Amino acid sequence: MFVLKVEKECGCFRKSNLENNRKFESKDDALIEAQHMSEIMNSEFCGKHNFTFIEDGENFTIHVEDKKREHSGCCGGGHCS
């Protein structure tokens, strides 16, 4: 049995029709679905996160990472203005 899980369910994931902790008989099916889900999440969700998947033996995990914000050049110390 192969498991596909999303490590952190963001708001967009909870609102979507995607399922967490899905089980597959075939490793190929789990891999295809991991690719498909991460593509959907990266293209259709709000854009606050990047989604990548990793394989760990019989499991696939979709990793959720905050996107880096554009740096304005200001350090935020209050002395740039």
DSSP file (Angstrom, degrees, kcal/mol; ACC not computed):
  #  RESIDUE AA STRUCTURE BP1 BP2  ACC     N-H-->O    O-->H-N    N-H-->O    O-->H-N    TCO  KAPPA ALPHA  PHI   PSI    X-CA   Y-CA   Z-CA
    1    1 A M              0   0    0      0, 0.0     2,-0.4     0, 0.0    24,-0.2   0.000 360.0 360.0 360.0 133.5    0.0    0.0    0.0
    2    2 A F  E     -A   24   0A   0     22,-2.9    22,-2.9    24,-0.1     2,-0.4  -0.930 360.0-152.8-115.0 135.3    1.3    3.4   -1.0
    3    3 A V  E     -Ab  23  59A   0     55,-1.4    57,-3.0    -2,-0.4     2,-0.5  -0.895   7.7-162.9-115.5 137.2    0.2    6.6    0.8
    4    4 A L  E     +Ab  22  60A   0     18,-2.9    18,-1.9    -2,-0.4    17,-0.4  -0.975  22.3 172.4-115.1 118.8    0.0   10.1   -0.6
    5    5 A K  E     - b   0  61A   0     55,-2.7    57,-2.9    -2,-0.5     2,-0.6  -0.940  33.0-135.7-130.0 152.3   -0.3   12.8    2.1
    6    6 A V  E     - b   0  62A   0     -2,-0.3     3,-0.2    55,-0.2    57,-0.2  -0.926  18.2-148.6-101.1 122.6   -0.2   16.6    2.3
    7    7 A E  S    S+     0   0    0     55,-2.2     2,-0.4    -2,-0.6    -1,-0.1   0.821  82.8  19.3 -66.8 -31.5    2.0   17.6    5.2
    8    8 A K  S    S-     0   0    0     54,-0.4     2,-1.0    -3,-0.1    -1,-0.2  -0.952  73.0-142.3-143.2 118.5    0.0   20.8    6.0
    9    9 A E        -     0   0    0     -2,-0.4     2,-0.0    -3,-0.2    11,-0.0  -0.698  23.3-163.7 -84.7 103.3   -3.5   21.5    4.9
   10   10 A C     >  -     0   0    0     -2,-1.0     4,-2.3     1,-0.1     5,-0.2  -0.247  37.3 -95.4 -75.7 173.3   -3.6   25.2    4.0
   11   11 A G  H  > S+     0   0    0      1,-0.2     4,-1.8     2,-0.2     5,-0.2   0.885 125.4  53.5 -58.8 -41.3   -6.9   27.0    3.6
   12   12 A C  H  > S+     0   0    0      1,-0.2     4,-1.0     2,-0.2    -1,-0.2   0.892 108.6  50.1 -62.3 -39.3   -7.0   26.5   -0.2
   13   13 A F  H >4 S+     0   0    0      1,-0.2     3,-0.7     2,-0.2     5,-0.3   0.934 109.1  50.8 -64.8 -45.0   -6.5   22.8    0.3
   14   14 A R  H 3< S+     0   0    0     -4,-2.3    -1,-0.2     1,-0.2    -2,-0.2   0.831 111.8  48.2 -63.2 -31.4   -9.3   22.5    2.8
   15   15 A K  H 3< S+     0   0    0     -4,-1.8    -1,-0.2    -5,-0.2    -2,-0.2   0.666 101.8  83.3 -80.5 -17.2  -11.6   24.4    0.3
   16   16 A S  S << S-     0   0    0     -4,-1.0    -3,-0.0    -3,-0.7    29,-0.0  -0.192  87.0-117.5 -81.7 174.9  -10.6   22.2   -2.6
   17   17 A N  S    S+     0   0    0      2,-0.1     2,-0.1    -2,-0.0    -1,-0.1   0.333  76.4 119.0 -90.7   5.1  -12.0   18.8   -3.6
   18   18 A L        -     0   0    0     -5,-0.3     2,-0.4     1,-0.1    -2,-0.0  -0.403  56.8-137.6 -74.1 150.1   -8.5   17.2   -3.1
   19   19 A E        -     0   0    0     -2,-0.1     3,-0.3   -14,-0.0     2,-0.3  -0.864   6.2-142.6-111.7 142.8   -8.1   14.5   -0.5
   20   20 A N  S    S+     0   0    0     -2,-0.4   -15,-0.2     1,-0.2   -13,-0.0  -0.674  78.8  23.2 -96.8 156.7   -5.4   14.0    2.0
   21   21 A N  S    S+     0   0    0    -17,-0.4   -16,-0.2    -2,-0.3     2,-0.2   0.882  78.6 177.1  57.9  45.5   -3.9   10.6    3.0
   22   22 A R  E     -A    4   0A   0    -18,-1.9   -18,-2.9    -3,-0.3     2,-0.4  -0.561  18.0-143.5 -79.9 145.1   -5.0    8.8   -0.1
   23   23 A K  E     -A    3   0A   0    -20,-0.2     2,-0.3    -2,-0.2   -20,-0.2  -0.887  15.7-172.1-113.1 141.1   -4.0    5.1   -0.5
   24   24 A F  E     -A    2   0A   0    -22,-2.9   -22,-2.9    -2,-0.4     3,-0.0  -0.967  26.6-147.9-132.3 145.2   -2.9    3.4   -3.7
   25   25 A E  S    S+     0   0    0     -2,-0.3     2,-0.4   -24,-0.2    -1,-0.1   0.798  88.6  55.8 -76.5 -30.7   -2.2   -0.2   -4.6
   26   26 A S     >  -     0   0    0      1,-0.1     4,-1.8   -24,-0.1     5,-0.1  -0.865  69.3-147.1-111.4 136.3    0.4    0.9   -7.2
   27   27 A K  H  > S+     0   0    0     -2,-0.4     4,-2.5     1,-0.2     5,-0.2   0.876 103.8  55.5 -64.4 -38.0    3.4    3.0   -6.6
   28   28 A D  H  > S+     0   0    0      1,-0.2     4,-2.7     2,-0.2    -1,-0.2   0.905 106.3  50.1 -61.8 -42.1    3.0    4.4  -10.2
   29   29 A D  H  > S+     0   0    0      1,-0.2     4,-2.2     2,-0.2    -1,-0.2   0.902 111.4  48.7 -63.4 -40.5   -0.5    5.5   -9.4
   30   30 A A  H  X S+     0   0    0     -4,-1.8     4,-2.3     2,-0.2    -2,-0.2   0.906 112.2  48.9 -65.4 -41.6    0.6    7.2   -6.2
   31   31 A L  H  X S+     0   0    0     -4,-2.5     4,-2.3     2,-0.2    -2,-0.2   0.928 111.2  49.2 -63.6 -46.4    3.4    9.0   -8.1
   32   32 A I  H  X S+     0   0    0     -4,-2.7     4,-2.5     1,-0.2    -2,-0.2   0.910 113.2  47.0 -60.6 -43.2    1.1   10.2  -10.9
   33   33 A E  H  X S+     0   0    0     -4,-2.2     4,-3.1     2,-0.2     5,-0.2   0.871 109.5  53.7 -69.1 -36.5   -1.4   11.5   -8.4
   34   34 A A  H  X S+     0   0    0     -4,-2.3     4,-2.2     2,-0.2    -2,-0.2   0.918 112.0  45.5 -62.1 -43.4    1.3   13.3   -6.4
   35   35 A Q  H  X S+     0   0    0     -4,-2.3     4,-2.0     2,-0.2    -2,-0.2   0.939 114.9  47.7 -62.7 -47.3    2.5   15.0   -9.6
   36   36 A H  H  X S+     0   0    0     -4,-2.5     4,-2.4     1,-0.2    -2,-0.2   0.925 113.0  47.3 -61.7 -47.9   -1.0   15.9  -10.6
   37   37 A M  H  X S+     0   0    0     -4,-3.1     4,-2.8     1,-0.2    -1,-0.2   0.918 111.6  49.5 -63.4 -44.1   -2.0   17.2   -7.1
   38   38 A S  H  X S+     0   0    0     -4,-2.2     4,-2.1    -5,-0.2    -1,-0.2   0.875 111.0  50.8 -66.0 -35.0    1.1   19.4   -6.7
   39   39 A E  H  X S+     0   0    0     -4,-2.0     4,-2.0     2,-0.2     5,-0.2   0.930 112.4  46.3 -64.7 -45.5    0.6   20.8  -10.2
   40   40 A I  H  X>S+     0   0    0     -4,-2.4     4,-3.0     1,-0.2     5,-0.5   0.937 113.1  49.5 -60.7 -46.7   -3.0   21.7   -9.4
   41   41 A M  H  X5S+     0   0    0     -4,-2.8     4,-1.0     1,-0.2     6,-0.3   0.873 113.5  45.8 -63.9 -38.0   -2.0   23.2   -6.0
   42   42 A N  H  <5S+     0   0    0     -4,-2.1    -1,-0.2    -5,-0.2    -2,-0.2   0.823 122.1  35.7 -73.6 -31.4    0.7   25.3   -7.6
   43   43 A S  H  <5S+     0   0    0     -4,-2.0    -2,-0.2    -5,-0.2    -3,-0.2   0.783 126.9  30.9 -94.8 -28.3   -1.4   26.6  -10.5
   44   44 A E  H  <5S+     0   0    0     -4,-3.0    -3,-0.2    -5,-0.2    -2,-0.1   0.635  97.4  87.2-109.9 -16.7   -4.9   27.0   -9.0
   45   45 A F  S  <<S-     0   0    0     -4,-1.0    -4,-0.0    -5,-0.5     0, 0.0  -0.226  96.8 -86.8 -80.0 177.2   -4.3   27.8   -5.3
   46   46 A C        -     0   0    0      1,-0.1    -1,-0.1    -2,-0.0    -4,-0.1   0.635  54.7-116.1 -65.5 -18.8   -3.9   31.4   -4.1
   47   47 A G  S    S+     0   0    0     -6,-0.3    -1,-0.1     2,-0.1    20,-0.1   0.496  83.6 114.4  98.3   3.5   -0.1   31.6   -4.6
   48   48 A K  S    S+     0   0    0     18,-0.1    19,-2.7     2,-0.0     2,-0.3   0.693  77.1  41.7 -78.1 -17.8    1.0   32.0   -1.0
   49   49 A H  E     -C   66   0A   0     17,-0.3     2,-0.4    -8,-0.2    17,-0.2  -0.880  68.4-137.0-129.6 157.7    2.8   28.6   -1.0
   50   50 A N  E     -C   65   0A   0     15,-3.1    15,-2.2    -2,-0.3     2,-0.5  -0.927  22.6-153.9-106.8 140.2    4.9   26.4   -3.2
   51   51 A F  E     +C   64   0A   0     -2,-0.4     2,-0.3   -13,-0.2    13,-0.2  -0.970  20.6 163.5-120.7 124.4    4.0   22.7   -3.3
   52   52 A T  E     -C   63   0A   0     11,-1.8    11,-3.9    -2,-0.5     2,-0.4  -0.949  24.7-137.1-132.3 154.4    6.5   20.0   -4.0
   53   53 A F  E     -C   62   0A   0     -2,-0.3     2,-0.3     9,-0.3     9,-0.2  -0.884  13.1-166.6-116.2 150.0    6.4   16.3   -3.5
   54   54 A I  E     -C   61   0A   0      7,-2.4     7,-2.5    -2,-0.4     2,-0.5  -0.947  16.8-131.9-128.6 151.1    9.0   13.9   -2.1
   55   55 A E  E     +C   60   0A   0     -2,-0.3     2,-0.3     5,-0.2     5,-0.2  -0.882  20.9 178.4-104.3 133.2    9.1   10.1   -2.1
   56   56 A D  E >   -C   59   0A   0      3,-3.3     3,-1.7    -2,-0.5     2,-0.7  -0.757  61.0 -71.0-135.3  86.5   10.0    8.3    1.0
   57   57 A G  T 3  S-     0   0    0     -2,-0.3    -1,-0.0     1,-0.3   -55,-0.0  -0.523 119.8  -5.3  67.2-110.7    9.9    4.5    0.5
   58   58 A E  T 3  S+     0   0    0     -2,-0.7   -55,-1.4    -3,-0.1     2,-0.3   0.345 125.0  78.2 -97.6   5.7    6.2    3.7    0.1
   59   59 A N  E <   -bC   3  56A   0     -3,-1.7    -3,-3.3   -57,-0.2     2,-0.4  -0.867  57.9-158.3-118.8 150.1    4.9    7.1    0.9
   60   60 A F  E     -bC   4  55A   0    -57,-3.0   -55,-2.7    -2,-0.3     2,-0.4  -0.992  13.3-165.9-121.3 133.1    4.7   10.4   -1.1
   61   61 A T  E     -bC   5  54A   0     -7,-2.5    -7,-2.4    -2,-0.4     2,-0.8  -0.977  15.9-142.8-123.0 130.0    4.4   13.6    0.8
   62   62 A I  E     -bC   6  53A   0    -57,-2.9   -55,-2.2    -2,-0.4   -54,-0.4  -0.835  24.6-147.7 -90.2 115.8    3.4   17.0   -0.7
   63   63 A H  E     - C   0  52A   0    -11,-3.9   -11,-1.8    -2,-0.8     2,-0.5  -0.663   4.5-150.0 -87.8 135.8    5.6   19.5    1.1
   64   64 A V  E     + C   0  51A   0     -2,-0.3     2,-0.4   -13,-0.2   -13,-0.2  -0.927  19.2 175.1-110.6 125.6    4.1   23.0    1.7
   65   65 A E  E     - C   0  50A   0    -15,-2.2   -15,-3.1    -2,-0.5     2,-0.1  -0.996  33.1-114.4-133.4 135.5    6.5   26.0    1.8
   66   66 A D  E     - C   0  49A   0     -2,-0.4   -17,-0.3   -17,-0.2     2,-0.2  -0.416  37.8-115.2 -63.1 138.2    5.7   29.7    2.1
   67   67 A K        -     0   0    0    -19,-2.7     2,-0.3    -2,-0.1    -1,-0.1  -0.506  31.9-107.0 -72.6 145.7    6.7   31.6   -1.0
   68   68 A K        -     0   0    0     -2,-0.2     2,-0.2     1,-0.1    -1,-0.1  -0.541  34.6-126.5 -71.3 135.2    9.4   34.2   -0.5
   69   69 A R        -     0   0    0     -2,-0.3     2,-0.1     1,-0.1    -1,-0.1  -0.573  30.2 -96.5 -82.4 147.8    8.1   37.7   -0.6
   70   70 A E        -     0   0    0     -2,-0.2     2,-0.5     1,-0.1    -1,-0.1  -0.427  38.7-128.3 -62.3 133.6    9.7   40.2   -3.0
   71   71 A H        -     0   0    0     -2,-0.1    -1,-0.1     1,-0.1     4,-0.1  -0.757  12.3-158.1 -89.2 127.1   12.3   42.3   -1.2
   72   72 A S        -     0   0    0     -2,-0.5    -1,-0.1     2,-0.3     3,-0.1   0.551  44.9-107.1 -82.3  -7.8   11.8   46.0   -1.6
   73   73 A G  S    S+     0   0    0      1,-0.4     2,-0.4     2,-0.0    -2,-0.1   0.185  87.9 114.1  99.1 -16.4   15.4   46.9   -0.8
   74   74 A C        -     0   0    0      1,-0.1    -1,-0.4     2,-0.0    -2,-0.3  -0.721  60.9-148.3 -90.3 138.3   14.5   48.3    2.6
   75   75 A C        -     0   0    0     -2,-0.4    -1,-0.1    -3,-0.1    -2,-0.0   0.613  37.8-119.1 -81.1 -11.5   15.7   46.4    5.6
   76   76 A G  S    S+     0   0    0      1,-0.0    -2,-0.0     0, 0.0    -1,-0.0   0.544  78.9 123.2  87.1   6.3   12.7   47.4    7.7
   77   77 A G  S    S-     0   0    0      1,-0.1    -1,-0.0     0, 0.0    -3,-0.0   0.538  79.4-116.7 -80.5  -6.3   14.7   49.2   10.3
   78   78 A G  S    S+     0   0    0      1,-0.0     3,-0.3     0, 0.0    -1,-0.1   0.420  93.0  95.8  90.0  -1.7   12.8   52.5    9.8
   79   79 A H        +     0   0    0      1,-0.2    -1,-0.0     2,-0.1    -5,-0.0   0.342  61.2  79.5-104.7   7.9   15.7   54.6    8.5
   80   80 A C              0   0    0      1,-0.2    -1,-0.2     0, 0.0    -6,-0.0   0.644 360.0 360.0 -87.3 -15.5   15.1   54.2    4.8
   81   81 A S              0   0    0     -3,-0.3    -1,-0.2     0, 0.0    -2,-0.1   0.455 360.0 360.0-101.5 360.0   12.3   56.8    4.5
